[in-house]
Amino acid sequence: MAIRVTVWGENVHEQKNKVVAGVYPLTMHGTIAGFLNKEEGITASSVTLQDPEHGMTEAKLAETDVLIWWGHAAHGQVDDKIVERVCDAVWGGMGVIFLHSAHFAKPFKRLMGAPCNLTWREAGERERIWVTSRQHPIARGLPDHFELETEEMYGEPFGVPEPLETVFISWFQGGEVFRSGLTYRRGAGNIFYFRPGHETYPTYHDANVQKVIANGVRWAFNPEARIAKPNDAPNTPVDKALEPIVERGPRLHHDGEEGFK
């Protein structure tokens, strides 16, 4: 059974900037979905910010094994209700990959619980990406390092929680370094943040970048059934305890009453 991927695209720069439209005539989300559909065992579709419910309907999320999110200019336009819906899906077991400026996307910040801030410079400088976790599934088939001739600089400090793993570190021509490939687990969901992908450069046409994203999809995929209500916190009454117990103190709630959710 193929891994079902949904590529979420902000779809703003492609419509307003001739340079971006020239680099990505199929749009950025269309380009990413396109190369993923050439991968064995992966089927990809795309949705955009402008779609009803930003494309993140309950039905679409239910049929998404791994979500890829790219945003930059319109983070604030994403409805908070949709953000919670996406995070619920991740907590329930959906994998998610956040690309480049999605470090400031509402779902990423919600899942990280951190500012997710960094330093940056848009100068089209060379980026050298080093594999720091050899034999990691996301780095499969890659050399020890590869280069992108033109990219936007992201620099440390990166205001995210300590990751589960650091898979890549970038060096930039101006001297900065950045933890550019980080993994996390939130609830039952696997999360991968991958830094490259400024919209005015042909980053997503690069074979190594495409390999990272395809590997990331396979790593983030959780084959287990989705947890339906990951926020539930049900009460277990005294008479349902696995071992016999005697109630000995006052209770704030009576059986059948709602407590915290």
Secondary structure, DSSP 8 states (H G I E B T S, - for coil): --EEEEEEE--SHHHH-HHHHHH-TT-HHHHHHHHHTTSTTEEEEEEETTSGGGG--HHHHHT-SEEEEE-SS-GGGS-HHHHHHHHHHHHHT-EEEEEGGGGGSHHHHHHHTS----EEEEEEEEEEEEE-STT-GGGTT--SEEEEEEEEEEES---S---SEEEEEEEETTS-EEEEEEEEEETTEEEEEE----TTS-GGG-HHHHHHHHHHHHHH---S---S-TT------GGG-SS-----S--SS-TTS----
